[in-house]
Amino acid sequence: MYSMRIGGVLLLCLGVLGVLAGGCDFSDSETLEPKKLQAPIINGNLDTTHGAVVAVFLGMGVCSGTIIHRDGANAWVLTAAHCVTPSAPQSVAQGDDHSSPVIIYPVADYAYHPAYGGPGGLYDFAVVRITGATASTPVIPAMTPAEDNLAVGTQVRHVGYGITSYPNGYTTERHETINTINTIAVSYFDYLQPTSGPCSGDSGGAALSVGGTERVVGVISGGDQTCSQYGLSGRVSAVYDSFILPFINGTPITMTCTECFTGATSGTDTCAGVVESCYDDVDCDAYAGCINQCQTQTCVIGCAADHLAGYELYRDIYDCVCATACPTVCAGDDMCTRSLGMPCGVGGQCGSGLCVDEVCCSETCDGQCEACDIAGSVGNCRPVDGAPHGARPTCVDDGSVCGGECDGSFRSGCIYPSEISPCRALGCAAGVATLLAACDGAGTCPPSETSSCAPYLCNGDICATSCVSGTDCVVGYVCDGGICVGVDCTVDADCPDALVCRDGTCGEPECLIHSDCVGDALCEDGACIEVECVVDADCAAGLVCGRHVCEVPPSLSPGGCGCAAAGTSPGLPPVLFLLCLAWILVRRRCRISLQ
C-alpha cells in the first residue's frame, strides 16, 4: 500500500528524471509567456486535421487544449491546471493557426483538479467551459477508464501550439509528433523525446491515441528544461469519473484519496516539502528505493527494519496527507494507518489498533511465550521458543536444570521440568550426606539438605550403616560388632576433642549453650533438657524436680544413688544423704539410674 501510493512518485524522480534526492524539475511549468511555458512540441509536423485541439489564451500567454465534449452552445475544453492558475483563461481559439482563428469562444467557467498542488505538481488537469459552440464544433472525446489500455511501449500523438525549436522557435501554428510511453503510473505517463516532442506552448495540449477511435489519453504537463530528454503527460482516465464528468454535468467534483494524496505530495502543495525532506535524507531515500523493488508486504517490512529512521521520515509524508492535506477524503483509508508488521510506537498508528513488540500486530499477543516480531511472520502473533521476547517476564531459572523456557507451542507461560525431575544427586563427604532433590516444577531446585552420618562415615554417596573397623566410625567412636559405639567415659576429659561424655559414653554434644536448644529446653552437659519444673511443687505427688524434669525420688528408684531432697528419704542416714548430695552437685550423675 505505502510503496504503491508514493513509490510511483519516487520512482519517477529517481529513475526517469534522474534527479537524485532533489525532486522533479518542473521549475518553469507555471510561467505563462509563450517562450517559457513548459512542455511544447519540438521538430513536429504541421497539423491540420485535429481541429478540436485549440489555443487557450491567458492573461500573458497561450496554452493548448482539446474540446472533449459539446452540448448545444456549450463545449468543454480539457487543458492543464497550470494554464489556468494563477491567470484565469480569457478565451479559446479554434484554428490551425491561432493568430487567424476560425472562431473565438468566450470562457464561461473553468475549474482545475483539486489535487493539483502548483508548479511541477501531478493532477495537472483543468476543464474550461466555453459558449458559442455549434453542431460543427469539432470534438475529440476523453478516454474513459474502461477504454484505457495504455502500457509501456504504447504510441501517443502529441498535438499543440508550442515552439518548434528551443529556445526561439515560437509559432502560432499547431504541430504534432508521435512519442512512445516509457513509464506509466496511475495518474501520468512519460516518454523520451531525444529528437521530437512537446515543448513550450504545448502545455494543456492533447496526447491522442494512435490507431482505432481517436481519444484524448493524456494532457501535456511537463518535461526537461530544453525539451530534449523527456516529457510528462497526465493520464486522463485517472480523473475522468472524479473530475471531468462531474464538471461537465454540473455535479460536485469528487476527489479520491489517491488523487488527493498524489496532488498533496507533488508540486508546491501542502506536503511537498515533507517529500523533499525524504528525498534529501539518505535513510529515507534508501527506504524508498528498497520498497520500490518489493513485490510483497514481507519485503516492505524488511525494508522498514533495515532503514528504520528512513521509514519514520517516509511515514511523515502520510501523516501530513492524512492529518493536514486530505483528512476528510482519506478518512478511514488504509494508507493513513500502518499495516501489520510495520514499526509503531502506539496502537493508534496501526490499522489493527494494536502496537505489540514495536510493530503493528494482528492481536493483543501478551502471553509470556508469544510475540509479534518473529522473523518470517512479523505482524502476526506467534508462539516463541527459547527466551521470551521483548519486555515479557523472563522464565524462572536458578541456574540448575530446573530452569524454564518457551517451547514454541505453549503461549501463556514457560515450560519447566516436573517435580519428579532430579536436580541434585546424592552425595556424601566427610561424614555429611547431601540428600537427593527434585525440581519444584516452577523453575527452582530446593535448597540443599544435609544429614550427619555420625557415628558412621560415608559409604560412597550415602552414609554407612555399619562398620568393619574403627576407621569406619567418626572420631570418638569404635567399631563393636559392626556397630559404631561411643568410647566409655566418666568425664568430658576422657573424650576426644569436641565430644562430650554423656551417660558414660563419648558422643557429639547436642548443645553447647541454651540457645542451641529449641523452645524451653535448656542445655545441660551437652544435652537439651526439656523444662518441666523448677521446684518440687511443680511436679505431681510423689515426684521431685531434678534437672528441670519431674522424676521418681532417687532413693526409691532401682539402682538409684539413694538420695533425695532433704527430708524426703525416710531412714536415709544424714551422712549418706550429704555424700549423695555432694555427688549430685559435683557430677550430677543421679539421673543415670533413672535412664
C-alpha positions in Angstrom: 0.0 0.0 0.0 2.7 2.5 1.0 5.0 1.9 -1.8 2.2 2.0 -4.4 1.0 5.4 -3.3 4.2 7.3 -3.1 6.6 4.8 -4.6 5.5 5.9 -8.1 6.4 9.5 -7.4 9.8 8.5 -6.1 10.4 6.1 -9.0 9.6 8.8 -11.5 12.0 11.3 -10.0 14.8 8.9 -9.2 14.5 6.6 -12.2 13.1 8.5 -15.1 14.0 12.1 -14.4 17.4 11.2 -13.0 17.1 13.8 -10.2 18.7 12.0 -7.2 17.4 13.3 -3.9 16.4 16.6 -5.5 12.8 16.1 -6.6 11.3 16.5 -10.0 12.2 19.5 -12.2 9.1 21.4 -13.2 10.6 24.8 -12.3 9.1 26.8 -15.3 5.8 25.0 -15.6 3.8 27.9 -14.3 5.4 30.7 -16.3 2.9 31.9 -18.8 4.9 33.7 -21.5 4.7 31.7 -24.7 8.5 31.1 -24.8 8.6 29.9 -21.1 5.6 27.6 -21.0 6.8 24.1 -20.2 6.2 21.0 -22.4 5.8 22.2 -26.0 6.4 20.4 -29.5 9.9 20.3 -31.0 10.6 19.1 -34.5 7.0 18.2 -35.1 4.9 18.4 -38.2 2.2 20.9 -39.1 -1.2 19.6 -38.0 -4.3 20.5 -40.0 -6.5 17.5 -39.0 -7.1 17.9 -35.3 -9.4 20.9 -35.2 -10.6 20.0 -31.7 -7.1 20.9 -30.4 -7.4 24.6 -29.6 -5.4 27.5 -28.2 -6.3 28.7 -24.7 -5.5 32.4 -24.3 -4.4 33.6 -20.9 -3.6 37.0 -19.4 0.0 37.0 -20.7 0.4 33.9 -22.8 -1.1 30.9 -24.5 -1.6 27.2 -23.8 -3.1 24.4 -25.8 -6.3 22.4 -25.0 -8.8 20.0 -26.6 -12.5 20.2 -27.0 -13.7 16.9 -25.4 -17.5 17.5 -25.2 -20.2 19.6 -26.7 -23.8 20.1 -25.6 -25.8 22.7 -27.5 -24.0 26.1 -27.4 -21.7 24.9 -24.6 -18.4 23.0 -25.1 -15.8 21.8 -22.7 -12.0 22.1 -23.2 -9.6 19.9 -21.4 -6.2 21.6 -20.6 -3.6 21.8 -17.9 -4.2 23.2 -14.4 -1.0 25.3 -14.6 -2.5 27.1 -17.6 -5.5 28.5 -15.7 -3.7 29.4 -12.4 -2.8 32.0 -11.3 -4.0 33.7 -14.5 -7.6 32.8 -15.5 -8.3 31.7 -19.1 -9.7 34.6 -21.2 -10.8 32.9 -24.4 -10.4 29.9 -26.7 -9.3 30.0 -30.3 -10.2 27.2 -32.8 -8.0 27.1 -35.9 -4.8 25.6 -37.4 -3.2 29.0 -36.7 -4.3 30.8 -33.5 -3.2 34.1 -35.0 -6.0 33.8 -37.6 -8.5 31.5 -35.9 -11.7 30.1 -37.4 -13.6 31.1 -34.3 -13.1 32.6 -30.9 -15.1 31.2 -27.9 -15.6 33.2 -24.7 -14.9 31.4 -21.4 -18.0 30.9 -19.3 -16.5 28.8 -16.4 -13.4 26.8 -15.5 -12.0 24.5 -12.8 -8.7 22.8 -12.1 -8.3 19.5 -10.3 -8.5 19.9 -6.6 -5.4 17.7 -6.1 -3.2 19.9 -8.2 -0.5 21.3 -6.0 1.1 24.0 -8.1 4.1 24.1 -10.4 5.5 20.7 -11.0 2.5 19.0 -9.4 0.7 16.0 -10.6 -3.0 16.0 -11.4 -2.3 18.9 -13.8 -5.8 19.0 -15.2 -8.3 21.7 -15.9 -11.6 21.9 -17.8 -12.8 25.2 -19.4 -16.4 25.7 -20.4 -16.9 27.8 -23.5 -20.0 29.1 -25.2 -20.9 29.7 -28.8 -20.5 26.1 -29.9 -22.4 24.8 -32.9 -23.0 21.4 -34.4 -19.9 21.9 -36.5 -17.6 22.5 -33.4 -15.1 19.6 -33.5 -14.8 17.2 -30.6 -12.3 14.5 -29.6 -13.7 12.6 -26.6 -11.6 12.0 -23.5 -10.6 8.4 -22.8 -12.7 6.7 -20.1 -11.2 4.2 -17.6 -13.0 1.3 -19.4 -11.2 2.3 -22.7 -7.8 2.8 -21.2 -5.3 0.2 -22.4 -2.2 2.3 -22.2 1.1 0.5 -21.4 4.8 0.9 -21.7 5.6 0.9 -25.4 2.2 2.4 -26.4 2.5 5.2 -29.0 0.7 8.5 -28.4 0.3 11.5 -30.7 1.1 14.9 -29.1 -0.7 17.9 -30.6 -0.2 21.6 -29.6 0.8 25.1 -30.4 4.2 25.0 -28.8 7.6 26.2 -30.1 9.2 24.2 -32.9 12.8 24.5 -31.6 14.3 25.5 -28.3 14.6 28.3 -27.2 13.5 30.6 -30.1 11.1 28.6 -32.3 7.9 30.5 -31.3 5.0 29.7 -33.7 1.2 30.3 -33.8 0.6 27.1 -35.8 -0.5 23.8 -34.5 2.0 20.9 -34.7 2.0 17.2 -33.9 4.5 14.4 -33.2 4.4 10.8 -32.0 6.2 9.6 -28.9 6.3 6.2 -27.1 5.3 5.7 -23.5 8.4 4.9 -21.4 6.9 4.8 -17.8 3.3 4.7 -16.8 1.6 5.2 -13.4 -2.0 5.7 -12.2 -2.1 9.4 -12.9 0.6 10.1 -15.5 2.9 8.6 -18.2 6.2 9.9 -19.5 8.1 9.4 -22.7 11.6 10.1 -24.0 12.0 12.8 -26.7 15.6 13.0 -27.9 14.5 14.1 -31.4 10.9 15.5 -31.1 8.3 16.1 -28.5 6.2 18.7 -26.6 7.8 22.0 -25.6 6.9 25.5 -24.5 3.3 26.4 -25.6 2.1 22.8 -25.8 1.1 22.7 -22.2 -2.5 21.5 -21.9 -2.4 20.0 -25.4 -3.5 16.6 -26.3 -1.8 13.2 -26.1 -4.0 11.3 -28.5 -4.4 7.5 -29.0 -2.9 6.2 -32.2 -4.9 3.7 -34.2 -8.6 2.9 -33.7 -11.1 5.5 -32.5 -9.1 8.6 -31.5 -9.3 9.6 -27.8 -7.6 12.2 -25.6 -5.5 9.9 -23.4 -3.3 12.5 -21.8 -2.8 16.2 -21.1 0.7 17.6 -21.8 2.1 18.8 -18.5 5.9 19.0 -18.1 9.4 17.9 -19.1 13.0 18.8 -19.0 14.0 22.5 -19.5 15.4 22.1 -23.0 12.7 19.7 -24.2 15.3 17.3 -25.4 15.1 14.4 -22.9 11.7 13.6 -21.6 8.1 14.8 -21.3 5.3 14.1 -18.9 1.5 13.9 -19.6 -1.3 13.5 -17.1 -3.3 10.3 -17.7 -6.9 11.3 -18.5 -8.7 8.1 -17.4 -7.4 8.7 -13.8 -9.6 11.8 -13.4 -12.4 11.1 -15.9 -15.0 9.9 -13.4 -14.0 12.1 -10.4 -13.2 15.4 -12.1 -14.0 15.7 -15.8 -17.6 14.2 -15.9 -18.8 16.0 -12.7 -17.7 19.4 -14.1 -19.4 18.7 -17.5 -22.5 17.5 -15.8 -22.6 20.3 -13.3 -22.4 18.0 -10.3 -20.0 18.3 -7.3 -16.4 17.3 -8.2 -15.2 14.4 -6.1 -11.7 13.5 -5.3 -10.4 10.1 -4.3 -7.9 9.7 -1.6 -5.3 8.6 -4.2 -5.9 11.8 -6.2 -5.6 13.9 -3.0 -2.5 12.1 -1.9 -0.7 12.5 -5.2 -1.7 16.1 -5.5 -0.7 17.0 -1.9 2.8 15.4 -2.3 3.6 17.0 -5.7 4.5 20.4 -7.0 4.4 23.0 -4.2 1.3 21.6 -2.4 0.8 21.1 1.3 3.1 18.1 1.8 5.6 18.6 -1.0 8.1 19.9 1.5 7.9 16.7 3.5 8.5 14.7 0.3 11.6 16.9 -0.4 12.8 16.2 3.2 12.6 12.5 2.4 14.5 12.9 -0.9 17.2 14.8 0.9 17.7 12.2 3.6 20.0 9.3 2.9 18.0 6.8 5.0 14.6 7.8 3.7 15.9 7.7 0.1 17.3 4.3 0.8 14.0 3.1 2.2 12.1 4.4 -0.8 14.5 2.7 -3.1 14.1 -0.5 -1.2 10.3 -0.7 -1.3 10.3 0.2 -5.0 11.8 -3.2 -5.5 9.3 -5.0 -3.3 6.5 -7.3 -4.5 5.3 -8.5 -1.1 4.4 -7.0 2.2 7.1 -9.1 3.8 9.6 -7.3 1.6 8.3 -3.9 2.7 8.5 -4.9 6.4 12.1 -5.9 5.8 12.9 -2.6 4.2 11.4 -0.8 7.3 13.5 -2.9 9.6 16.7 -2.2 7.6 16.0 1.5 7.3 14.0 2.4 10.4 15.0 6.1 10.5 14.2 6.4 6.8 10.8 4.7 7.3 9.7 7.1 10.0 10.6 10.1 7.9 8.8 8.4 5.0 5.7 8.0 7.2 5.8 11.7 7.9 4.6 12.1 4.4 1.5 10.0 5.1 0.9 11.8 8.4 0.9 15.1 6.6 -1.5 13.9 3.9 -3.9 12.2 6.3 -3.9 14.8 9.1 -3.5 18.0 7.1 -4.0 17.8 3.3 -6.7 15.2 3.0 -8.2 14.5 6.4 -11.8 14.1 5.0 -11.3 12.4 1.7 -8.7 10.0 3.2 -10.6 9.3 6.5 -10.5 5.6 7.1 -8.2 4.8 4.2 -5.7 2.1 4.9 -2.9 4.4 3.9 -3.5 6.6 6.9 -2.6 3.8 9.3 0.3 1.4 9.4 -0.2 -2.1 8.2 0.6 -5.3 10.1 4.3 -5.7 10.8 5.2 -2.1 10.2 7.1 -0.3 13.0 5.0 1.6 15.5 5.1 3.4 18.9 1.4 3.4 19.9 -1.6 1.4 18.9 -3.3 4.4 17.3 -0.8 4.4 14.5 -1.8 0.9 13.4 -4.8 -0.2 11.3 -5.3 -3.0 13.8 -5.2 -0.6 16.7 -2.5 -2.8 18.3 1.2 -2.0 18.7 3.0 -5.0 20.1 6.7 -5.6 20.2 7.0 -2.2 18.4 5.2 -3.5 15.3 1.6 -3.3 14.3 0.1 -6.6 15.4 -2.9 -8.7 14.4 -3.9 -9.4 18.1 -3.1 -8.5 21.7 -0.3 -11.0 21.9 0.7 -10.5 25.5 1.4 -14.1 26.5 4.8 -14.8 28.1 5.8 -17.2 25.3 4.3 -15.4 22.2 5.4 -12.4 20.2 4.6 -10.3 17.1 8.1 -9.7 15.9 9.2 -13.2 14.9 11.1 -13.2 11.7 9.0 -14.6 8.8 5.7 -13.7 10.5 6.2 -10.1 11.7 2.8 -8.5 12.5 1.1 -11.8 13.4 1.2 -13.2 16.9 3.1 -16.5 17.1 4.4 -18.8 19.9 8.1 -18.5 20.5 10.8 -20.9 21.7 13.7 -20.2 23.9 13.7 -17.0 25.9 10.5 -14.8 26.0 10.6 -11.7 23.6 10.6 -8.0 24.4 9.6 -6.8 27.8 7.8 -10.1 28.8 8.9 -11.7 32.1 11.9 -14.0 31.8 11.5 -17.6 32.7 12.5 -18.5 36.2 16.0 -20.0 36.2 18.1 -20.6 39.3 21.0 -21.9 37.3 20.0 -25.5 37.9 18.4 -27.9 35.5 15.1 -26.7 36.8 15.1 -23.5 34.7 12.3 -22.9 32.2 12.0 -21.8 28.6 9.3 -21.3 25.9 8.7 -24.5 23.9 7.2 -22.9 20.7 3.7 -24.2 21.3 2.5 -23.2 24.8 1.9 -19.4 24.6 0.8 -18.4 28.1 4.0 -19.3 30.0 7.3 -21.0 30.3 7.6 -24.8 30.5 9.5 -26.2 33.5 10.9 -29.7 34.4 8.4 -31.6 36.5 8.6 -32.4 40.3 10.0 -35.8 39.5 13.0 -34.4 37.6 16.1 -34.7 39.8 18.1 -31.5 40.2 20.6 -32.6 42.9 22.2 -36.0 43.2 23.1 -37.9 46.4 26.5 -37.1 47.8 28.5 -37.7 50.9 31.8 -36.2 52.1 33.5 -36.0 55.5 30.6 -37.8 57.2 27.9 -35.4 55.9 25.4 -36.7 53.3 23.7 -34.4 50.8 20.1 -35.5 50.2 18.6 -36.2 46.7 16.5 -33.2 45.5 13.9 -32.8 42.7 12.7 -29.7 40.8 9.7 -27.8 42.2 8.0 -27.6 38.8 8.3 -23.8 38.8 12.0 -23.3 37.8 13.7 -23.8 41.2 15.8 -26.6 42.8 15.1 -26.7 46.6 17.9 -25.6 49.0 20.4 -28.3 49.7 19.6 -30.5 52.7 22.4 -32.4 54.5 22.4 -35.0 57.2 25.2 -36.1 59.5 26.3 -39.7 59.1 27.6 -39.9 62.8 28.6 -42.1 64.3 29.4 -43.6 60.8 31.3 -42.1 57.9 30.4 -42.1 54.2 30.0 -45.1 52.1 30.3 -43.7 48.6 27.5 -41.2 48.1 25.5 -42.3 51.1 26.1 -42.7 54.8 27.5 -46.0 56.0 25.2 -48.0 58.4 27.8 -50.5 59.6 31.5 -50.7 60.3 34.3 -53.1 60.0 36.9 -51.2 62.0 37.2 -48.0 63.9 38.2 -46.2 60.8 34.6 -46.6 59.6 33.4 -44.5 62.6 33.7 -40.8 63.4 36.3 -39.8 66.0 35.3 -40.8 69.5 33.6 -44.0 68.3 34.8 -47.5 67.9 33.5 -50.4 65.9 31.9 -53.0 68.2 30.3 -55.9 66.4 29.7 -53.9 63.2 28.2 -51.0 65.1 29.9 -47.7 65.9 29.6 -47.1 69.6 31.0 -44.3 71.7 34.1 -44.7 73.8 33.4 -45.2 77.5 34.0 -42.2 79.7 33.5 -40.8 83.0 34.1 -37.1 82.4 34.4 -34.9 79.2 38.2 -35.1 79.5 38.0 -38.8 78.7 36.6 -38.0 75.3 38.4 -36.7 72.2 38.1 -33.0 71.3 34.6 -31.7 70.5 33.0 -34.8 72.1 31.4 -34.8 75.5 30.8 -37.6 78.0 27.2 -38.2 78.3 25.6 -41.2 80.0 29.1 -42.8 80.2 29.8 -42.7 76.5 31.6 -40.1 74.4 29.4 -38.5 71.8 28.6 -35.4 69.8 27.4 -32.7 72.0 23.8 -32.0 71.4 24.2 -28.4 72.5 26.8 -26.1 73.9 24.6 -23.2 75.2 20.9 -22.8 76.0 20.3 -21.0 72.7 21.3 -24.2 70.8 18.1 -25.8 72.2 14.6 -25.5 70.8 11.7 -24.0 72.8 12.0 -24.0 76.6 14.7 -26.7 76.6 18.0 -26.0 78.4 21.5 -27.2 77.6 22.7 -29.5 80.4 26.0 -31.3 80.0 25.8 -31.1 76.1 22.2 -32.3 76.0 19.0 -30.3 75.6 16.7 -31.0 78.6 13.0 -30.1 78.4 12.0 -27.8 81.3 9.1 -29.5 83.1 9.7 -28.0 86.6 11.7 -25.6 88.6 10.8 -26.7 92.2 9.2 -29.9 93.5 5.9 -28.2 93.8 5.7 -28.2 90.0 5.6 -32.0 89.9 2.9 -34.5 90.6 2.6 -36.1 94.0 5.4 -38.5 94.8 7.8 -36.9 92.2 10.6 -34.5 92.7 12.1 -31.8 90.4 15.5 -33.0 89.2 17.5 -31.2 86.5 14.2 -29.5 85.5 12.5 -32.8 84.9 10.0 -34.4 87.3 11.3 -37.8 88.4 10.9 -40.5 91.0 13.0 -39.7 94.1 16.4 -41.4 93.6 16.0 -43.2 96.9 13.0 -45.0 95.6 14.5 -45.8 92.2 16.1 -49.1 91.5 19.8 -48.6 91.1 19.5 -45.0 92.2 22.0 -43.1 94.0 19.9 -43.4 97.2 19.4 -39.7 97.8 16.6 -37.1 97.5 15.8 -33.7 98.7 16.3 -33.2 102.4 13.5 -34.7 104.5 12.1 -36.9 101.7 14.2 -40.1 102.1 12.9 -42.0 105.2 15.6 -43.8 107.0 18.5 -42.4 105.0 21.4 -41.6 107.3 22.3 -37.9 107.2 25.9 -38.7 106.3 24.9 -40.7 103.3 22.5 -38.1 102.3 25.2 -35.4 102.4 27.6 -37.5 100.4 25.0 -38.2 97.8 24.0 -34.6 97.5 27.7 -33.7 97.1 27.9 -36.3 94.3 24.9 -34.7 92.6 26.3 -31.2 92.8 29.7 -32.3 91.5 28.9 -34.8 88.8 25.1 -34.6 88.5 25.0 -38.4 87.9 21.9 -39.2 89.9 19.9 -39.3 86.7 21.8 -42.3 85.3 19.9 -44.7 87.5 16.7 -43.4 86.0 17.6 -43.8 82.3 
